[in-house]
Amino acid sequence: MSNDAPERPPTAEFAAALSVPRNAKIGLAAGVAVAVLAYAYRVLELAGPAADTRGSPLLFVVLAVTLAFGSAALVTVTLTLISAYRLAREQ
């Protein structure tokens, strides 16, 4: 076999070029903020009493965690796509 195959950049360098660690931190912060606001709005009844009072605060904690992860992933992917677009435009 030939050892003339071109070298490919390692995944870590690729992730660093796209600012994935920074985007993940921003995404996590945004996801947690959205979840905290949604939890406070629903459980602490910031907009007044809710018409439907079924469901325990524990259920809303689980839903808030799910919302946090989903929002964090969405923000992270969006920021990474923006970074990839900017990087592609430079080259």
Order of alpha helices (4+ residues) and beta strands (2+ residues): alpha-alpha-alpha
